[in-house]
């Protein structure tokens, strides 16, 4: 939590994309111009006071036409403070400037109006009169500019105690004058009597820019420096007193704290940083309704808000507006650290610029575990700490005695810890949690302090450990905290922002946080202010000893390579040392291999075409015949031979099988008639550092082929053919529907309600909104919403997910085609499904065929043309059982038939589940050529329209081929009342899989026309066409995690 406040943001800062917002008004330029001039004056005065070189020249060049620049630190300090106030558009600074330049202009006018004789008598010569005229003119111009720009200086002073600050200034200045008198008495220089010395000391302490009491007489330079320093210290002390009073005034009133806590009780779950709003040195800017507030702190002219606005998101905008108005009123630079994406969007809509600050690490108690390979370092650290005899205590602060809290606070200070909340043990913080670690001697060694994050979350505030504590003490405490989370009723724990390496070891979920500023140039200043406010610890920070242990137990980043791999690495290094590039940006090829082959097909042996071609690809075969090398070059289109008979030694010393090369040369044929490119020039385009698998056998086993599909594609022509067939078939599915007037759309993959019959979904969580979400098992319900909206033909071809097992026919992630057509029925979609599969076969192979492995493994071709049979459900089941079955068959008779067929049929098995099991085991699993099964029992089709002649049946079909369901379709149930009833019944049977989808049901209540839909598994279609398992047809199927193979040895 606190890393946002205490650490400079180290991530690459990229803007947050939001809807266009009205930009904030730009800060006026005139105050900045005046401030720049004042800073220059202060700098020159300070340098002149310290160095004492060129002082008179500086006064003559800059002081005469502008303002006095005496070599005095007191004066420099006052002008610097005035510059800061001017830059922040303070009204007081405006009044001082206006008064000064008005007096200067008046003095200049008076001097110019006086008779020349009087001026001569006063010792003011013609040169002085010119200076007075210039000074008066500049001052008059400054007065005019200030009057015009008076609306630019609108900022007020923050409430404080200016009277006390004035008293401090007066007392310290008086003390300085006394000390000054003593100094000029000890070292008077050419000063005269006591009166002149008092006046001189007062003039130098008060800035040295008003009068010249010495009338040319001066004390030594070091005395002037000390007197100016005393005046500067008086100014700084007064300023410090005023700022301290301002901070004392800027405390959260009890009434506002109660309002803030009330908002946190209702909306605290939204933001892990929300509890920081209860800091007593923060202020709160409420919306007019009081439903939302922005918590902020003022430091060094920055109004720094932390996290999102608290309260009702609908009221965030007025709360942010109130805060920005407050910032404008006092001339602060508005900024926000640690805003979530939703909060940053709200600030951006108010005109601030949001940039990425870092990711917040969040642990969820339902997901946290010490098991698994990725948690091995943490698990080992925890085990080591437990073996050392450490114990842990996890308590709410309301359960911790006051004296123990005092000890804990003292330990935090002694161990160098700090927290963003700034307090420990306050009676109002009873829901905070303290986690402590004690060694075998019962001595405290480490602790965590966490603040509430809504009703069921915690956010890390302090993590500290003793210097001699075990390096894994913090990991031990985090593990103990997550173990105790259920008893604390804690679901989520935030570990902070912007500390990826330390927090990543716990395998958290990540959610982005943002910094928001008025203009990008404010970011460095905001970072400095945020870092100065607090330097918070971060959970899990461990010393180098633990890192070394992790390195010893984890897999090396540099793999153990085989001898061939080391040889290849050596070639790479030698090429780099010789000035070459093993991975150049490109190669200008003119042809692919198949284009060269087609153009020169049928050439006789030993033919030279005179045509030059430039080809590029991977070397998959190389034969060295001494003076010439014959190389097989492979690109995606095919293979082509390359002859290398020039500079063969350079080729051998650089190139290996597996490398990518580009070759330019004449197209010829060899003595045996092999079409070749005779290399006249070649270039290594990518060095392969691992040897390829055996060229005859390829990868050993289907598991290796699925895990390393890239190697399978390199070595196996069949793998490449399957990938081409898959691409062509899926493209055909899309084109066929588009040609028939269907509109392709995209619907959400992350859904709030699991929707998919009996499919079990994957769950995830949206950290920014603390929402449980599901990966879709199908897009059907969203597509039907579009049909309600008037889209009469619609489809989506995309990824869907089922949290189920992996086998030859199932993968948790799969490609699904879903299509819906208004004013159609299940017969329409059945014929459409047949057309889709047949055209996919035509696109993949050029004819309407499918392939299945034959008895000896050779593919056997099957014809897919014509209409496929449509068999009623109960007829197919009767044929499989050898006994008549219908909708009239009683449950007891059905159970007897199932038992006779070897299908489990206990008394508790419902009729629908029994029918499904019998169908899948006895019918679908035994089906060979493509067959439609129609008229399913209504128990198996809750979303299908009832059969017009028998309400116990549904207008649904399944397409099955070779034991796998290819797709399904139905006439949709459009009656919202009946649909609600059926979904409620399904939810009663299994509420985990089917939750009420009120948005979908409400959409149906706006009337969906008669509609039919279908769903085809695109992966199943490819399986049907190629005769291969789903693992072979998917480029990257889900495979179990395996240990990394040592370099090249797995090949």
N, C-alpha and C positions, 0 to 999 in steps of 0.2 A: 504493500500500500504506500509506504512512505518513500519508495525510491523515486516516485514522481517529483516529490518536493526536494529531496536532498541530493539527487545526483544529476549532473549535467546530462542532457539527452544525447545519446551516442548513436542512435539509429539514423539512417539516411532519412532526411526530412522531406517528405513528399506531400503535396497538398491533398486535402480531403475533398473529393468531388461532391459538391452539393448543388442544390438548385440555386439559380442566380438570386442574389440578395442585393438590396440597396446598400451601396458602399457607405461606410462611415465617412462623415465630412473630414477632409484633410485638415491637419493641424495648421493654424495660421503660420505664415512664414516670418512675419515681422518680429514676433517675439524671439524666434530663433536667431534672426539677424542681430538684434540688440544683444542677445545673450552671447553670441560669438564675439562681438566687439568687446563686451565686458570681460570675457575670458581672456582675450588677448591683453587687455589692460592689466588684469590681475597677474597674468604670467610674466609680463614685462616688469611689473613692479616687484614681483617676488624674485625674479632673476637678478634685477638690479640691486635689490637689497642684499642678496647673498653674495653675488660676485663683485659688485661695486665697480664694474668696468663698463665704460661707455654710458654711464648713467646720465650725464648731462646731455650727451647727444640724443639719447632716447627722449628725454624730456623736451628738448628743443624740437625734435622731429614730430613726435606724436602728441605730446601733452599740450602744446600751444593751440593747434587747430581743433582739438577734440575735448579731452578731459585731462586733468592733472594726473601725472603718473609718477608720484614720488617713490623713491627706493625704500619702501616700508612694508614689512610683512603684515602689520595690522591692516593697512590699507588694502593690500592684496587679498587678505582673507575676507574682508568685508565685501569687496567687489566680487570675489568668487561666489560668496553666498548670494549676493544680489543677482549674479548671472544664473545661478540655479533657479532662483525664484522667478526670474524673467523667462527662462526656458519653459517653466511650468505655468506660465501665463498668470502669475499671482497678481491680484489687484494691488497689494501692498508694494510690490516691485514697480508696478506702473506708477503709483503715486510718488515713489521716491525719484524715479527717473524724470517724471513730469516736473516735479518741484525743482530738481537740480537744474534741468535745462531751462526752466522758466527764469530762475534766479540768474543763471549764466547769461541768458539773452537780455535780461533787464540790466545787468551790470554792464554788458557791452554797449547797450543803447545809451546808458547814462554817461559812460566814458566818452562816447562819440558826440554826445550833446554838450559836454562841458566845454567852456572856452579854452582855447589853446594856451593862453597865458596861465590859467589855473593848473592845467595839466603840466606845463613846463615847471611851474613852481613846485608841483608835487613830485617832480622827477620822472614824469611819464613822457618820454620822447616820442618822436614820429614813428619809430619802429614798434614801440609798445602800442601805439594807437592802431597800427595796422594789425598787430596780433589781436587786439581787442575787437577790431571790426570782424576779423575772421572768426574768432571765438563766438561773437554774438550772432553772426550769420549762421554758423553751424548749429548753435544752440537753438536759434529760431526755427531752422529747418527741422531739427529733432522734435521740437514742440509741436510743429504742424503735423509731422508724421505720427507722433503719439496720439494727438487728438483724433486724427483720421482712424487710427487703429485701436481706439479705446474699446471697441467691442471684442477685440481679440484677447483682452486681459480680463477674463471673467472668473478665474479660479480664486476661490476663497482660501483662507488659511484654515487648516483643521483646528477643531476646538483644542485648546491647550491652556497654558497659563502664561501669557505674554508679560504680565506684570512681574511675576517671579523672575522670568528670564531677564527683564529690564533691570531688576534689582541686582541680580548676579553680575550683569554687565557693568553696572555702575560701581559696585563694590570692588570687582577685580580691576577695573580701570583705575580706581582711586589707589588701590594697592600698587598697581603698576606705576602710577605717577610718583608715589612716594619712593619706590625703589629707583625710579628714574632720576629723581632729584639727588638721591644718594650717589648714584653713579656719576652724574654730571658734576657733582661736587668733588668727587674723588678725581675724575678726569674731565676738567671743564673745557679743555681745548682753548678756544678764544672767546668763550662765553664770559659775560660780565657778572653782575651781582646776583643775589639770591632770587630777586623777582624774575630776572631774565632766565635763570636756571629752572625755576618752577614752570614758567611758560613754555620753555623749550621741552622739558620732560612731558608736559601735558600734550603739547602739539605732536610729538613723536609717538606717544602711546596711543593717542586717539587717531592716528593715521597719517599725519604729516601732510595733509592736503588742504589745510584751511588757511593758516596764517604763517608768517615767517617771523616769529618773535625775536629770533637772533639777529635779524636785519643783516644777514650775511655771515654772522658768527656761527661756528659749528663746533660740536663735540667730536671726539674721535669716531671713526667709522664703526668700530665694534660696539660703542655705546648706542649709536643709532640702530644697529641691528638688534641688540637686546631689547631696546625700548619698543621697537616694532614687533618683536616676538611676543613681548608681554601683551601688547594690544591685540595681536592675533589670538593668543590664548584666551583672552577675555571674551572675544567674539565667539570662539568655538565653544567655550564653556556655557555661554548664554544660549547658543544654538542647541547644545546637548540638553540643557535644562528644559528648553521649550519642546524638543522632540520627545524627551522622556515623559513630559506632561501630556503630550499628544497621545503617546502609546497608552498611558494610564487612562486617558479619557476614552480611547478606542477599545473598550472592552464590551463583550456581549452582555447586554442587560439581562437580568433574570427573566423578564417578561419575554424578550426575544428568544432566550434559550429554551423556555418552555414551548414557545411556538415552533422552534426548530425541532425539538424532540418530538413534538406531536406530528410534524411532517415525517420525521424518520420512522415513527411507529407505523405510519400508514404506507409510506413509499420507500422505506429504507432498503428494501430488497433490490432496488433498481441499480444501486451504485455502491461498490465496495468502499469508496472513499467518503461516503455520506457522513459517517460519524465524525469526521474532522470538523464538520460544521459546528460541533459543540465546543470547540476550543474557545477559551475565554478571551483570547486576544484576537479573535475573528469578529467581524461584523456581518450582519445579514441584511441584504437588500430584498425586501418582500415585494411580491406583486400586489396590486391594489386590493385584490380579493383575499390575500394572505394564503392562497393555496400553494404557493411556490416561493422559493427564495434562493438567492445566490450568496454563498458564504465566501468571504474574502478577507484578506489581510493587507494592510498597507505597509510597505517598506521601501525606502529610498525612491519615493515617487512612483512606485508601481502598485496599482490596486490588483493584487494577485488572488484570483479565485482558484479553488481546488476542486477538481472533479466536476460532475454535472450539477446543474441546479437541483435542489431537493424539492420534493413535492410533486404535485400533479403535472405531468408533462404538458397537458393542455394549457397550463398557466406558466410554462417556462419562459415564453417570449416576453410577457410583461415584466417578469422578474429580472431577466437579462437587461431589458430596457431601463429598469430602475437602477440597476447596478452601473450601467454605462452613463446614465445621467449623473449619478453620484461621482463617478470618475471625472466627468467633464467639469462638474462643479468645483472640484478641488484640484484639477489639473493633473490627475494621476494618469499613468500609462496603464490602460486596462490589459490584463493578460490572464490566461487560464492554463493551468498545468493538470495533466491527468484526466482529461475529458474522455468519456467513451465516445464511440462513433455517433450515438444518438445525441449526446450532449454537445459534441463538437459541431454537429449539424445545426443545432439550435444556436450556438454562438456564431457560426458562420452566417446564418440567416440574419443575424443582427449586424453583420458587417465585418466581423473579425476573420482572420485568415487562419485556417487550421492546418497544422503540419503533423506528420506522424512522429510520435515521441518514443514509442516502444510498446512491447507486448506485455500485458498483465498475465501472470501465471496463476491459474486457478486449479485447485484440487477439488474433486467431488468425492465425497465419502463413499458413495455407492460404487465408484470405479477404482478407487485407490487400492493398490495391492503391492506387496513387496515381491511377489512372484514375477517370473519372466526374466528373459535375458537382459532387457534394457534396465531393469531395476537391480541388477546384480551389484553394482558399486554401492548403492544405498543399503541393500540387504547385508552386504559384508560389513559396512560401517556400523550398522545397528547391531549385528551379531558381535562384533568386536567390543562395542561399548557394553553390551549386556554381559559378556564374559568378564569384563573388568569390574563387574559388580555394581554398575550404575542402576539406579531406580528413578522413576519419574512420578511426578505429581501433576495432575491436570485438574484445575479448580476454577470456578467462577470467582471473581474478586469479592463477591458478597460472602463467600465461604472462607476467605482468607483473613486471619486476625490482623488488626491494624499494625501490630509490631512487626509481623512478618512482611507486610507491605513496605514498611519503612526500611527493613533490611534489604528487600528486593530492589527498592529504589537506590539505595546506597551501592549495591552491587553493580547495578547498571552504570552508575556514574564511575565507579572504580574500574570497571571493565571497558570503559570507553563507548558504551552504548548510548543511543539517543532515540527519541521517538517523535513522530509527527504530532501525536496528541499532546505531548508536553506535560503529562501528569500521570501519576500512578497511585491508586488508592482513594480517589475522590468518591464520596458516598453515592454520587449519581452514576458512577461507572460500574455498578455491581454486576452487569451482564458481561463485562470484559472477562477475558480468560487469561490465567497465568499458568504456564507450563514450566516446570522446574526439573532440573536433573541433579541428582545427588550421587556422589561417588560411594565407594564401599565404606568410607569413614563417615558417611552422612554429611559431607561437606558440599555446599552448593557449587556446581561447576558450570551450569549454563541455564538460560531461561529464555522463554518466548512470552511476549505480551501481545495479546490480540484484542481488537476492539470489535464490537458487534457490526455485522453486515446484515441489516434487516433482522427478521425473526429467526432465520435458519442459516446464517452465515457468519464467518469470522474473517477479519482482515488483519494481516500481520502489522504490528506497530513497532515492536522492538525484538531483536534477536541479539543476544550477547552471551559471551562465554568467557570463562576464566582463562588467563594466559596459559596455564598448565593443563587445561581440560583436554580430554581425548579429542582428536581432530573430528571424530564423527559424532560429537555430542549434539550438534544441532540437527543432524539427520535423525538421530535417535529421538529427539524431542518431536520432530515433525511426524515421525512414524507413530509415536505414542499419542499425539494429538489426533491423528486420523483414526487410530484405534478407538479412542474415546469419543469420537464424533457422534456416533449414534446415541450414546447416553446423554450427550449435551444437546441432542436434537439439532445437530449441525449438518447441513448438506454440502456446503461449499466453503472453501478456505482460500483466500487470496494471499499469495506470497509476495506480491509487489509488482512493480513495473520496471522494465528496462534492464533487467539482470538475467539475460537469457542463459548464459553458461551455468550459473549456480542453480537456478530454479529448474533447468531442463532435466536435471538428474531425477527429479520426482515424476517425470512424464506427465506434466500438467496439460490442461487445455489452455490455449492462448487466445486472448482477446485484445484488440488494438486500443491504444490510448493516444491522445493527441494533445499538442500544445496549441493554444489559440492566442494570437496577438493582433494588435491593430494594424501593424505593418511589419513586413519581414525583417526590417532592420532592428526591430525591438527584441528579436529572439535572443541574441547574446546577453543583453541587459537582463532579460527575464530569467535566463539560466543562472546568471550570477546572483540575482536576488533570491531565487528559489534555493540555490545551494547554500546561501548564507543563512537562510532561515533555520534550516535543520539539516544535519548530516545523518540520515537514518541508516540503520543496519539492514541487511538483506538476509532472508532465511537461507540456510544451507551453505553460506560462505565457509570454505574450509581451507586450512593451510596447505602448503605444498606437499606435506607428507601424505595427505589423503589423495591428492592428485597423482602422486607417484604410485600409490597403491592401485588406483584406478587404472593407470597405464599398465601396470603389471598384470592386471587381471583381464583387461579388455583385449580384443583382437587388435593387432597392430594395424596402423593405417598403411604401412608399407608392407605388402604381402611377401611371404616367403616364396621366392621365385625359383622355378626349375632352371636347369642349365640352359635350355633353349631360350628361355625368357631373358636370362642374363646376357646371352650373346646378342639378342636383339637390342637390349638396352645399351650394350656397348656400341653397336652400330649407330644407334641414335646419337650417343654422346660424341662419337667421332665425326659424324656428319655436322653436328652443331659446332664443334671446334674448328672444322674446315670452312665455316661460314655458310653452311647449308641450312635449310629449314625443313625438318621432317614433317611439318604440318603447314604447308603453304595455304594461302587464301583461296586458290583455285587453279584450274587448268583449262585453257581454251580448246575444248574438244569440238570437232565438226560433225561427228556422227556417233550414234550408238552402235553396238555390235551387230544387231539384227539388220540395221539399215545397210551396213557394209556387206553383210552376207547376202541380202536380197539383191542388191545391185550387181553383184558379181557371181551369182549362182551359176554353176555348170562350167567354170573355167577349167581348161586342161592343166596338167602339171607343168611346173616350170614356166609359168606365164607372168609377165610383168605388165601391169595395166597402165602405168604412167600416172595413175591418180594418187594423190596424197590425201591421207585421212588422219585425223587426230582423234583417238579414242581413249577412254579412261575407264578404269574399273579395278576390281580386286584380283590379285593373282591367286588362283586356286590350284594350279599345277605348274611345275617347272621341271624341265628335263635338260640337263647340262651335257652337251656332246663335245666338250672341250672348246673348240673354236666358235661354237654357236650354242645359244640357249633357246629352247622352244618353250614358250610360256603360254598358258591358257589364261586369258583375261576375261573376267565375268562382270557384266553390269546387269541391271534389272531385266534387260531385254533378252540376254543370252550370252553365249560364250564366243570368243574369237581368239585365234592363235596369233601370237606375236613372236617374230624372229629377232633375236638380238645377236648380231655378229660383229658389231663394232664396240670397242671399249668394254669388252666382256668382263674384265677384271673389276672395273668400277661397278658394274651391275652386281657381280657376285658379292662385293664387299659392302653393298648398300641394301640390296633388296632380298626379302624373304617371302616365302609363301604366306599369304594373308595380307601383304601390303597392298595399298592402293597406289597405282601408278598411272600416269598419263603418257601416251606414246604417240609420236608423230612419225609417219613414214609412208612409203609407197605400198599400195595394195598389190600383193603378189600371191602366187601359189607355190607351195613347196614341191620337192621332187615327187612326193607321194600325192600331190594334188590338194593338199590342205590349204584352204584360203587363209592368208596371213597378212599381217602388217609388218613390213620389214622396218625395224626401228632405226630411224635416222637421228632422232632426239627423244629423250625420255626424261620424266621428272617424277620423283617420289612425291605423292600427294598426301599420304597418311601412313605412318609407320605402325605396323601391328606389333605390339609388344608381347603377345601371347601366341603360342603355336595353335593352329587350328586343329580340330579333332581329326581323327583318322579319316582319310578321304574315301575309304571304301565303306566303312561301317558308320561313320558319322557319330552322333551322340548316342551313348549307350542308354536305352530305356526311355519310355515316355515321360517319366518324371524330369529327366535332364532336358529333354526337348522342350517341355513346357516351361521349365525354369529359365532356360537360356534360349529363348526363341530366336534371338539374333543369330546364334550359332547354327540353329536348325535351318534358318533361311539361307545362311551362307553355304551350307553343305548339302542341303536336300532340295532337289528339284520338286519333289512332291509337296514339301512345305510351301514352296513358292506358288505352286499351282493351286493349293487349297486357299491361300491368301487371295490370289487373283479371283478364284471362283467366289469367295465370300464377298469381295468388293463388288463384283459384277451382279451377284444375286441381290444384295442389299440395295444397290443403285436401281435395279430393276423394280423392286418392291415400291420404291419411291416414285419412279417414273410412271409405273402403271397407274397408280392412284392419281397422280397429277394429271395424266392424260384423260382420266375419267372425271375431271373437274373437282377433285378433292383439294381442300386447302390444308397445307401443312402448317402446324403451329407448334409451339413449345409451352409446356405446362410445368409447374414447380416440381423439382426433384425432392426438395425438403418440404414435407407436409406436416401440418399440425395434428391431423387425425390419420391413424393407420387405416387404409382402405384397400382391401384386397382379399375378400372372401376369407379363406382359412389360412392365408399366407402369414407367416410370422415376419414382422418388419425389423429392420435395423433401427436402433434409436441413437440419437445424438442430442446435443444441447447447443442452443444459441446463447453463447456467454453474454453477449451485449444485452440480451433481453431476458435471460434466465428462463428460456422456453425449452421444453422437451419437444424435439422434432423427430420425424420419422423419414427415412429414405423410402421413396415410394415403391410399392410393389406393382404399380401400374398407373397410367394416367387417365383411366376411364372416367372417373367422376368429374374431373376437370373438363374433359372433352364434352361430356354431356351438358355441363354448364354452358359451353359454347353453343351446343345445339339449341338449348333453351333461348340463347341470345339471338338465334336466327341463322347460325352457320349450318347449312343443311348437309354439307359433305365435308368432313374434317378428319384429319389423321395426324398422328405423331409417331415418329420413328426415333426411339431414344433408349437410354439406359434405364433399367429398373432393377430392383434389388429384393432378394428374399433371404431371410436369415435362417437358412437351412443348410443341409449337408452338401458335400461335393461328391459326385460320382460321374459315370460316363455320360449321363444325360442332364446333370444339374450343375450350375455354377451360381454362387450367390449374386453375382453381377451379370446381367444379361441384356441383350438388345431385344426390345419388344416393339412390334408394330400394332398400334391400336387405331381402328377406324370406325367412324359412325356415319350413317346415312339416314336422313329423315325420309319418311314415307317409303320405307323399305321394311322387309321382314327377314326372318332368319334364312329363308330360301335364297334371297338376294345375296346376303353376305356369304352363304355357302358356295354359291357359284363364283363369287368374287375371290374367295380364298383359293379355289381351284385354279382360277386364272392367274392369280398372283404367283403361285408355286410353279405353274407350268411356264410362265414367262421368265421367272427367275432361272429355271433350268435352261431355257433357250439362251438367256444372256450369259450364263456361265459356260456352257458347252457348245453352243451353236445348234443344239437340237434338244427336244423335250425328253430328256433321259435323266436317269439317276444312276448312281453306282453303289454297289454293295460288295464287300470283300467276298470272294469265292472260296471254295473249299481249300485251295492251296494258297490263299492270300491274294490271288490276282483279282483285280476289280472286275465285277460282272455288271453289264449294262442292263438297265430295266427301263421299259417304255412307260412314260407318264402321260401319253396322249389320251384323248377321250374323256368321257365323264366317269367320275369315280363313284362307286356304290354308296348309297345312303341306307344304313341299316338301323331300324328302331332299337332303342336301348334294351327293352325287355326281350325282343327277338334275339339280339346278339347274346344276351345273358342265357336265354333258354338253350340256344345252340351250344354254348360253352358247357352248360350243366348237363345237357342231354335230357332235360326235363322242362316242362312248360312253366314259365314264370311270367307274371303280369302284375299290374298295379293292384289286382284283386288278391294276390297271394298274401296270406297272413304272415305276421312276424314270426310265429313259431315255425311254420313250414319253411320260411326263408332261412331261419337259423339252422334247421336240419339240413337243408340243401348246402348251406355254406360249410357246415361241419363235414359233410360228405366230400366236399371239394377241397378240404384242407384250409379253409378260410376261418380265422378266429371269429367266433360269434357268441360271446358271453351274453348273459342276461342283461347286463348294463349297456351293451352296445345298442345305440339308437338305430332305427331302421335306415336313416339316411347314411350313417357311417358304415353300416353293414353293406348297403348297396354299393357305396363307393369302393369299399375294399374288394367286393366280388368283381366289380367292373374292372378295376385296375389289375387285379391278379389274373382273372380268367378271360377277359376280353382284350383290353388294351395291350397287355404284355404279350399276347399271342398274335396280334395283328401283324401282317406283313405289308402287302401293297397298300397304298393310300386308301383309307376308308373313312367315310363320314358316319358317325353314330349320332342319331337324332332322337328327339322326343324323350328327353331325360326326365326322371322323377323330379317333381317340384322341390323335394327336400334338398336336392343337389344344385338347385338353380334359384337362389333367393332373389336375384335381380332380373329374372327372365319372365316374359309374359306367359300366362297360362295357355295351354293348348286349347284351341277353340272347341274341340269335341270331348276333351277329358281334362278337367281342372287339376287332376292329380299329376299331369304331365306338363312339361314346360317346352316352349319353343326355343330349344337350344340344340346346338350340334357341337361335336368334337371331331377334329381331324386327327387321325392316328395313322402312323406308318412305321413299320418295323419296330414295334414295341414302344414308341415314344409319341406323346401328344405333340402335334405340330401347332395346333391352334384351336380356338374355340370361338363360337359366335352365338348370338341369340337375338330374338326380338325383345327389345328392352321393356321392362315394366315401367310405365310412365305414370301410374297412379301414385301420387305422393303419399297418400294415406296408407295404402297397402305396402308401399315400399318401407315406410316408417315401421309398420308392424313387423315386417319380416326382418328388418335390421335389428329391431329390439329383441326379437326372438333369438337371433344369432348371437347378440351380445350377452343374453342370459346364459347361453351355452358356454361361451368363451369370451369374457369381457376383456381379456388381455389382447386378443387379436382384433376385436371389432369394437370400436368406440362410436358413439353417436356422432355423425357428421352433419351437424345442424346447418352449416352453410350449404351443403349439397342438397339436403332435404328442403331447405327453404327455396333453393333455385328451382327444384321440381314443382314447387307450389305455384310458380309462375307459368306452368304448362309447357311440357315438352311434347312436340308432335310425335306421332307414331315413328319409331326409330328402331333400327337394327344396328348392331355393332359386332365387330370381330376383333380378335387379338391373335396375332401370329408371332410365335417366337422366331425371330430372325435367325438366331443360332440353330434352332431346330430345323429350319428350312435348309440351312447350309449342311447340317448333319444328314438330312434326307438326301440331298443331292450328291454329297461326297462319300457317304457311307462311313464317316468317321465319327469319333466321339467328340463331345463338346470341348474337351481339352485340346484336341487337335485342330478344331476349327476356330477357336478363339486365339488371337495373337498372344494374349497374356492372361491365361486363366489363373484363378486363385490356386496357389500351391503352398504347401506347408513351409514354414520358415526352416531353412537349413543352415548348417554351419558353412561359413565361407570356405570354399575350396582354396588350397594353396595354389599360388600362381602357376597356371598351366598344367597342374597335375591332374585336375579333373578332366582335362581334355585328353 
